[in-house]
Amino acid sequence: MKKESEADQLTRELTAFACFGELLHAKGGYRPSIAVSQDKNRMQLADLYDEAQEKRGDPRRANRY
């Protein structure tokens, strides 16, 4: 996984979450929907999210479009 600070920066830039940890632990089974075709930063955030959730044993993955 990339440095958390990169994940935090991307999360703040591209979502309404304050940090990557909030995105990972979002309540209610939330999974982010990320327009990965728009730019490489969105693809990177989706990849970081999926990787972190897999390491945690959480089945949630980013919805990519």
Buried (B, 14 or more C-beta within 10 A) or exposed (E): EBEBEBBBBBBBEBBEBEBBBBBBEBEEEEBBEBEBEEEEBBBBBBBBBBBBBEEEEBEBBBEBE
